[in-house]
Amino acid sequence: MATGKKSHKSKKKKMTKNPNSNTSQGRSAKEIDVIQRNAAVLSSLNALKSSLPGILGVDVSASRVSSDLSVDPVYVSHYTANDQPQNCSDALVLMKQGADIINGTATKFSLVSKASIEDSAGLSEDLRRGAEHICTGFMIICSDSKATDVIDKSLSSGCDLPLRRYLFKAVSQILGSVVELVRVYACDDYDVGGITEKDNNVSAKLTGVVWSACDSFTKQCPMNNRAAYRRGLFRYAGDCNETLEEFTEMIDCGIREEKEVSKADNETDGGTSGEDSNSGDGGGDESLWDAFCNGDEEFLYSSKEIPIARAAIGLIKCSRGAINVALTSMDAAGMATGGSSGLLITPSALYVMAADIGCKITDLGSLLYPPLDVSKRQGDDNENCALMDALKLQHDALLSFLSVVICDEGRTDLSFTLPEASHDLAKRLRETTKIRFEEGMEGICNLGSSQMLN
């Protein structure tokens, strides 16, 4: 009898497991048709989203805009919105129209589908139509690739890679948000009760994400080359400011006292510290982080490290100044080139060189935390340490850019006039860069020698 009761209860549980779920047998024919149409739209949206990297035509996995250094340049025909070719302007208008369609339809699609999915027939198709508008416009923007491959330049959008990347990111966010919204009403386990609960209003949240993505595209995304260039360089200028603030504060905290540790102290400390650092609760890592945040003496620079840190900070200041010169230079070049595609005299080339300076700042900053490591890297044939290589890369990038802007080495190919103040600043930055680099190299050699003696 006990076995029979258990079996009876088990059957009862199976019968009442999903009281709110709807099966295809319980839906009306019209409801099933709408859900199937939504599923077809969802498949189309996923296909459009998957096609975006191929349309862009460059590696989208790279997070840095300066990765464009390794990509063949594209044909750039305009600088501001005023001199954009007609096909570029039309493509951007088409993309904005698509975003407006999606923005307006998403609300209706969500509200109607929650009330009665049978009445939402056709709204998902409107969302797909908006997505197709956006992708068509984006395809026109990216219709050409290499500058040398453009035969009929009137067919080129003239949009540089930084602008294309910003548009790619915005379009990807819109399509991704629409895919998630449509998926809610395209599943076979569609459940009205689960969608309309006040505590879990999924469709309202997803509609908000769609709104945010559309607004980000229409109101915040750059729509011309100049805006894209400036957006990228301001980002790198922000990296400079954050790095300078962090390490300037660290230097201002003072110098770490050098302590001579005897052999007996080493043996004693090694026994106790080894247990703490290898403890399973991770307390050692947490205490080190707390000590770093509190500015403990162990995380200050030594007297031998201070000159290196100051020299590195000096190079970062030069980098910030070079970015400011780049902004002025690009405006001067953009107003003077008039559609010229010459690589050394266009804002495109100036931007790429300035972005190369900016992207190296984070790499250099990651090597400046005390105590500084100036030892040679194991398994590396290079005679330099990582910090020395980072300083040299920053130095070379700065001199490469500044020599082009100053243009005082017998060349006459610079077809724009740089404002006198910016020209003088570029000259001062070049001399300061050389001095700070020499100071950094000398400091690393002194620190390395002292470590070998100890």
C-alpha positions as CSV (number, residue, x, y, z in Angstrom):
1,M,0.0,0.0,0.0
2,A,2.8,2.4,0.8
3,T,4.3,1.8,-2.6
4,G,0.9,2.5,-4.2
5,K,0.6,5.9,-2.4
6,K,4.0,6.9,-3.5
7,S,3.2,6.1,-7.1
8,H,0.0,8.0,-6.9
9,K,1.7,11.1,-5.6
10,S,4.4,10.9,-8.2
11,K,1.8,10.8,-11.0
12,K,0.0,13.8,-9.4
13,K,3.3,15.8,-9.4
14,K,3.9,15.0,-13.1
15,M,0.4,16.2,-14.0
16,T,0.8,19.6,-12.1
17,K,4.4,20.3,-12.9
18,N,3.9,23.2,-15.4
19,P,0.4,24.5,-14.9
20,N,1.1,27.8,-16.7
21,S,3.0,26.4,-19.7
22,N,1.3,26.4,-23.2
23,T,1.8,23.6,-25.7
24,S,1.2,23.7,-29.4
25,Q,-2.0,21.7,-28.9
26,G,-3.4,24.4,-26.6
27,R,-2.8,27.3,-28.9
28,S,-5.0,28.6,-31.6
29,A,-4.0,28.3,-35.3
30,K,-3.4,32.0,-35.6
31,E,-1.3,32.1,-32.5
32,I,0.9,29.3,-33.8
33,D,1.2,31.1,-37.1
34,V,2.4,34.3,-35.5
35,I,4.9,32.5,-33.3
36,Q,6.3,30.7,-36.4
37,R,6.5,34.0,-38.3
38,N,8.4,35.5,-35.3
39,A,10.8,32.5,-35.4
40,A,11.5,33.1,-39.1
41,V,12.2,36.8,-38.3
42,L,14.5,35.7,-35.5
43,S,16.4,33.5,-37.9
44,S,16.8,36.5,-40.3
45,L,17.9,38.8,-37.6
46,N,20.6,36.4,-36.5
47,A,21.8,36.0,-40.0
48,L,22.0,39.8,-40.4
49,K,23.9,40.1,-37.1
50,S,26.4,37.4,-38.2
51,S,27.1,39.1,-41.5
52,L,28.3,42.4,-39.8
53,P,32.0,41.4,-39.3
54,G,32.2,40.3,-43.0
55,I,30.7,43.7,-44.1
56,L,33.2,45.6,-42.0
57,G,36.0,43.6,-43.5
58,V,38.6,43.9,-40.7
59,D,39.4,42.1,-37.5
60,V,36.7,43.0,-34.9
61,S,38.3,41.1,-32.1
62,A,40.9,43.8,-31.6
63,S,39.8,46.3,-29.0
64,R,42.2,49.0,-29.9
65,V,41.5,51.4,-32.8
66,S,45.2,51.5,-33.4
67,S,45.0,47.9,-34.7
68,D,44.2,49.7,-38.0
69,L,48.0,50.1,-38.3
70,S,48.1,46.5,-39.6
71,V,45.3,47.0,-42.1
72,D,45.6,48.4,-45.6
73,P,44.3,52.0,-45.7
74,V,40.9,52.7,-47.1
75,Y,40.0,55.6,-49.5
76,V,39.1,58.6,-47.4
77,S,37.3,61.4,-49.3
78,H,35.9,63.7,-46.6
79,Y,36.7,65.1,-43.2
80,T,33.5,66.7,-41.9
81,A,29.8,66.1,-42.6
82,N,29.7,69.1,-44.9
83,D,32.0,67.5,-47.5
84,Q,30.6,63.9,-47.4
85,P,29.7,62.3,-50.7
86,Q,26.0,61.9,-51.5
87,N,26.1,58.1,-51.2
88,C,27.6,58.3,-47.7
89,S,25.0,60.8,-46.5
90,D,22.2,58.7,-48.0
91,A,23.5,55.6,-46.3
92,L,23.7,57.3,-42.9
93,V,20.1,58.6,-43.4
94,L,18.9,55.1,-44.3
95,M,20.6,53.7,-41.1
96,K,18.9,56.3,-39.0
97,Q,15.5,55.6,-40.6
98,G,16.0,51.9,-39.7
99,A,16.8,52.8,-36.1
100,D,13.7,55.0,-35.9
101,I,11.6,52.1,-37.2
102,I,13.0,49.7,-34.7
103,N,12.7,52.3,-31.8
104,G,9.0,52.9,-32.6
105,T,8.0,49.3,-33.4
106,A,9.7,47.7,-30.4
107,T,7.2,49.3,-28.0
108,K,4.2,48.3,-30.0
109,F,5.5,44.8,-30.5
110,S,6.1,44.3,-26.8
111,L,2.8,45.7,-25.6
112,V,0.6,44.0,-28.2
113,S,2.4,40.6,-27.8
114,K,1.9,40.7,-24.0
115,A,-1.8,41.5,-24.4
116,S,-2.5,39.0,-27.2
117,I,0.2,37.6,-29.4
118,E,-2.4,36.9,-32.1
119,D,-2.7,40.6,-32.7
120,S,1.0,41.2,-33.1
121,A,1.2,39.7,-36.6
122,G,3.4,41.8,-38.8
123,L,5.2,43.8,-36.1
124,S,8.2,41.5,-35.9
125,E,8.5,41.9,-39.7
126,D,8.6,45.6,-39.2
127,L,11.5,45.1,-36.8
128,R,13.3,43.0,-39.4
129,R,12.6,45.8,-42.0
130,G,14.3,48.3,-39.8
131,A,17.3,46.0,-39.3
132,E,17.6,45.5,-43.0
133,H,17.6,49.3,-43.5
134,I,20.5,49.6,-41.0
135,C,22.5,46.8,-42.6
136,T,22.0,48.1,-46.1
137,G,23.3,51.5,-45.1
138,F,26.2,49.9,-43.3
139,M,27.0,47.9,-46.3
140,I,27.2,51.0,-48.4
141,I,29.5,52.6,-45.9
142,C,31.9,49.7,-46.1
143,S,31.4,49.0,-49.8
144,D,35.1,49.6,-50.6
145,S,38.2,48.3,-48.9
146,K,41.7,49.2,-49.9
147,A,42.4,52.7,-51.2
148,T,44.3,51.3,-54.1
149,D,41.4,49.1,-55.2
150,V,38.9,52.0,-55.6
151,I,38.4,52.4,-59.3
152,D,35.4,54.6,-59.4
153,K,35.8,56.9,-56.3
154,S,32.3,58.3,-56.7
155,L,31.1,54.9,-55.5
156,S,33.1,55.0,-52.3
157,S,31.6,56.3,-49.0
158,G,35.0,57.8,-48.1
159,C,34.6,56.7,-44.5
160,D,37.8,55.8,-42.6
161,L,38.2,52.7,-40.4
162,P,37.6,54.5,-37.1
163,L,34.2,55.7,-38.2
164,R,33.3,52.3,-39.6
165,R,34.3,50.7,-36.3
166,Y,32.0,53.0,-34.3
167,L,29.2,52.3,-36.7
168,F,29.8,48.6,-36.5
169,K,29.6,48.7,-32.7
170,A,26.4,50.7,-32.7
171,V,24.7,48.5,-35.3
172,S,25.8,45.3,-33.5
173,Q,24.2,46.6,-30.3
174,I,20.9,47.4,-32.0
175,L,20.6,44.0,-33.8
176,G,21.6,42.2,-30.6
177,S,18.9,43.9,-28.6
178,V,16.2,43.3,-31.2
179,V,17.2,39.6,-31.4
180,E,16.7,39.2,-27.7
181,L,13.3,40.9,-27.8
182,V,11.9,38.9,-30.7
183,R,13.3,35.7,-29.1
184,V,10.9,36.1,-26.2
185,Y,7.9,35.8,-28.5
186,A,9.3,33.2,-30.9
187,C,10.0,30.3,-28.5
188,D,7.9,27.2,-28.5
189,D,7.5,27.5,-24.7
190,Y,5.9,31.0,-25.0
191,D,4.2,31.7,-21.6
192,V,2.1,34.8,-21.2
193,G,2.1,34.4,-17.4
194,G,5.8,34.5,-17.2
195,I,6.1,37.6,-19.5
196,T,3.5,39.8,-17.8
197,E,4.5,39.3,-14.1
198,K,5.3,42.6,-12.4
199,D,8.4,41.2,-10.8
200,N,9.8,39.8,-14.0
201,N,8.7,42.0,-16.8
202,V,11.1,40.7,-19.3
203,S,9.7,42.3,-22.4
204,A,9.7,45.8,-20.8
205,K,13.4,45.4,-19.9
206,L,14.3,44.2,-23.3
207,T,12.4,47.0,-25.0
208,G,14.4,49.5,-22.8
209,V,17.6,47.9,-24.1
210,V,16.4,48.4,-27.7
211,W,15.6,52.1,-27.0
212,S,19.0,52.6,-25.4
213,A,20.8,51.0,-28.4
214,C,18.9,53.1,-30.9
215,D,19.4,56.3,-29.0
216,S,23.1,55.5,-28.7
217,F,23.4,55.2,-32.4
218,T,21.3,58.3,-33.4
219,K,22.5,60.6,-30.7
220,Q,26.0,59.5,-29.7
221,C,27.7,57.6,-32.5
222,P,30.1,59.6,-34.7
223,M,28.7,60.3,-38.2
224,N,31.7,61.7,-39.9
225,N,35.4,61.1,-40.0
226,R,36.4,64.1,-37.9
227,A,34.0,63.1,-35.1
228,A,35.4,59.5,-35.1
229,Y,39.0,60.7,-35.1
230,R,38.4,63.0,-32.2
231,R,36.4,60.5,-30.2
232,G,39.2,58.0,-30.4
233,L,41.9,60.5,-29.5
234,F,40.0,61.9,-26.6
235,R,39.7,58.3,-25.3
236,Y,43.5,58.0,-25.4
237,A,43.9,61.4,-23.7
238,G,41.7,60.1,-20.9
239,D,44.1,57.1,-20.6
240,C,47.0,59.5,-20.3
241,N,45.3,61.6,-17.6
242,E,44.4,58.5,-15.5
243,T,47.9,57.0,-15.7
244,L,49.5,60.4,-14.9
245,E,47.2,60.9,-11.9
246,E,47.8,57.4,-10.5
247,F,51.6,57.4,-10.7
248,T,52.1,61.0,-9.8
249,E,50.3,60.3,-6.6
250,M,52.4,57.3,-6.0
251,I,55.6,59.3,-6.4
252,D,54.3,62.0,-4.1
253,C,53.9,59.4,-1.3
254,G,57.7,59.4,-0.8
255,I,60.6,57.0,-1.1
256,R,60.7,53.4,0.1
257,E,63.4,52.8,2.7
258,E,66.1,50.3,1.7
259,K,66.4,47.6,4.3
260,E,69.4,45.2,4.4
261,V,68.2,41.7,5.2
262,S,70.6,39.3,6.8
263,K,70.8,35.6,6.0
264,A,69.3,34.7,9.4
265,D,66.4,37.1,8.7
266,N,65.8,35.5,5.3
267,E,65.6,32.0,6.8
268,T,63.2,33.2,9.6
269,D,61.0,35.2,7.3
270,G,61.0,32.5,4.7
271,G,59.4,30.0,7.1
272,T,56.5,32.2,8.2
273,S,55.8,34.2,5.0
274,G,55.7,31.0,3.0
275,E,52.8,29.7,5.1
276,D,50.9,32.9,4.8
277,S,51.4,33.3,1.1
278,N,50.4,29.8,0.3
279,S,47.3,29.6,2.6
280,G,44.3,28.3,0.9
281,D,41.9,31.1,1.9
282,G,43.6,33.7,-0.3
283,G,44.3,36.0,2.7
284,G,47.8,36.7,1.4
285,D,46.6,38.2,-1.8
286,E,43.9,40.2,-0.1
287,S,46.3,41.7,2.5
288,L,48.7,42.7,-0.4
289,W,45.9,44.4,-2.2
290,D,44.9,46.3,1.0
291,A,48.5,47.3,1.6
292,F,48.7,48.6,-1.9
293,C,45.5,50.6,-1.6
294,N,46.6,52.1,1.7
295,G,49.9,53.2,0.3
296,D,52.1,51.0,2.5
297,E,55.8,51.6,2.3
298,E,56.3,48.3,0.5
299,F,54.6,49.7,-2.6
300,L,56.6,52.9,-2.8
301,Y,59.4,53.5,-5.2
302,S,63.0,53.2,-3.9
303,S,65.6,55.9,-4.4
304,K,66.9,54.0,-7.5
305,E,63.4,53.6,-9.0
306,I,62.2,57.1,-8.6
307,P,64.3,58.5,-11.6
308,I,62.8,55.8,-13.9
309,A,59.3,56.5,-12.8
310,R,59.7,60.2,-13.3
311,A,61.2,59.7,-16.7
312,A,58.3,57.4,-17.7
313,I,55.8,59.9,-16.5
314,G,57.6,62.5,-18.5
315,L,57.1,60.4,-21.6
316,I,53.4,60.0,-20.8
317,K,53.1,63.8,-20.5
318,C,54.7,64.1,-23.9
319,S,52.2,61.6,-25.2
320,R,49.3,63.7,-24.0
321,G,50.9,66.8,-25.6
322,A,51.3,64.9,-28.9
323,I,47.6,63.9,-28.9
324,N,46.7,67.6,-28.5
325,V,49.0,68.4,-31.4
326,A,47.4,65.6,-33.4
327,L,43.9,67.1,-32.9
328,T,45.1,70.5,-34.2
329,S,47.1,68.9,-37.0
330,M,44.1,66.8,-38.2
331,D,41.9,69.9,-38.4
332,A,44.6,71.8,-40.3
333,A,45.1,68.8,-42.7
334,G,41.4,68.1,-43.0
335,M,40.6,71.6,-44.1
336,A,43.5,71.7,-46.6
337,T,43.6,68.3,-48.3
338,G,40.2,68.6,-50.0
339,G,39.8,64.9,-50.6
340,S,43.4,64.0,-51.2
341,S,44.2,60.4,-50.4
342,G,48.0,60.9,-49.7
343,L,48.8,58.9,-46.7
344,L,51.4,61.3,-45.1
345,I,49.4,64.4,-45.5
346,T,45.8,63.3,-44.5
347,P,44.1,63.2,-41.2
348,S,43.8,59.5,-41.6
349,A,47.6,58.9,-41.3
350,L,47.9,61.5,-38.5
351,Y,45.2,59.8,-36.5
352,V,46.8,56.3,-36.9
353,M,50.2,57.6,-35.7
354,A,48.6,59.4,-32.7
355,A,46.5,56.3,-31.9
356,D,49.7,54.3,-31.9
357,I,51.1,56.6,-29.3
358,G,47.9,56.4,-27.2
359,C,47.5,52.6,-27.2
360,K,51.1,52.1,-25.8
361,I,50.3,54.2,-22.7
362,T,48.5,51.4,-20.9
363,D,51.2,48.9,-21.7
364,L,53.8,51.3,-20.3
365,G,51.8,52.0,-17.2
366,S,51.3,48.4,-16.4
367,L,55.1,48.1,-15.9
368,L,55.5,51.1,-13.6
369,Y,54.2,49.5,-10.4
370,P,56.9,49.2,-7.7
371,P,59.1,47.3,-7.2
372,L,60.2,47.8,-10.8
373,D,61.4,44.7,-12.6
374,V,64.5,45.4,-14.8
375,S,65.6,41.8,-15.2
376,K,65.9,40.2,-18.6
377,R,62.9,38.1,-19.6
378,Q,63.5,34.4,-19.4
379,G,63.7,32.6,-22.8
380,D,63.9,35.8,-24.7
381,D,66.9,36.6,-27.0
382,N,66.3,40.3,-26.5
383,E,68.9,42.0,-24.3
384,N,66.5,44.5,-22.9
385,C,64.0,44.2,-20.0
386,A,60.2,44.7,-20.7
387,L,60.3,48.2,-19.1
388,M,63.2,49.3,-21.3
389,D,61.4,48.0,-24.5
390,A,58.2,49.8,-23.5
391,L,60.0,53.1,-23.0
392,K,61.7,52.7,-26.4
393,L,58.4,51.9,-28.2
394,Q,56.8,55.0,-26.7
395,H,59.9,57.1,-27.6
396,D,59.9,55.8,-31.2
397,A,56.2,56.3,-31.7
398,L,56.4,59.9,-30.4
399,L,59.4,60.9,-32.6
400,S,57.8,59.2,-35.6
401,F,54.6,61.3,-35.3
402,L,56.4,64.6,-34.3
403,S,58.9,64.4,-37.1
404,V,56.0,64.2,-39.6
405,V,54.1,67.1,-38.0
406,I,57.2,69.4,-37.7
407,C,58.4,68.4,-41.2
408,D,61.8,70.2,-40.9
409,E,64.0,67.5,-42.3
410,G,64.2,68.8,-45.9
411,R,60.8,67.5,-47.0
412,T,58.2,69.7,-48.7
413,D,55.3,67.2,-48.9
414,L,53.3,68.6,-46.0
415,S,50.4,70.3,-47.8
416,F,48.8,72.0,-44.7
417,T,50.0,74.7,-42.4
418,L,50.2,73.9,-38.7
419,P,49.4,76.8,-36.4
420,E,52.5,78.3,-35.0
421,A,51.7,77.5,-31.4
422,S,51.2,73.8,-32.2
423,H,54.3,73.7,-34.3
424,D,56.4,75.2,-31.4
425,L,54.8,72.7,-29.0
426,A,55.7,69.8,-31.3
427,K,59.3,70.9,-31.3
428,R,59.5,71.2,-27.5
429,L,57.8,67.8,-27.2
430,R,60.4,66.2,-29.5
431,E,63.3,67.5,-27.5
432,T,61.7,66.6,-24.1
433,T,60.9,63.1,-25.4
434,K,64.6,62.5,-26.2
435,I,65.7,63.8,-22.7
436,R,63.1,61.7,-20.8
437,F,64.0,58.6,-22.7
438,E,67.7,59.0,-21.9
439,E,66.9,59.5,-18.3
440,G,64.8,56.4,-18.2
441,M,67.5,54.3,-19.8
442,E,70.1,55.6,-17.5
443,G,67.9,54.9,-14.5
444,I,67.2,51.3,-15.6
445,C,71.0,50.7,-16.0
446,N,71.7,52.0,-12.5
447,L,68.9,50.0,-11.0
448,G,70.1,46.9,-12.8
449,S,73.6,47.3,-11.6
450,S,72.6,47.8,-8.0
451,Q,70.4,44.7,-8.1
452,M,73.4,42.6,-9.5
453,L,75.6,43.9,-6.7
454,N,73.0,42.9,-4.0
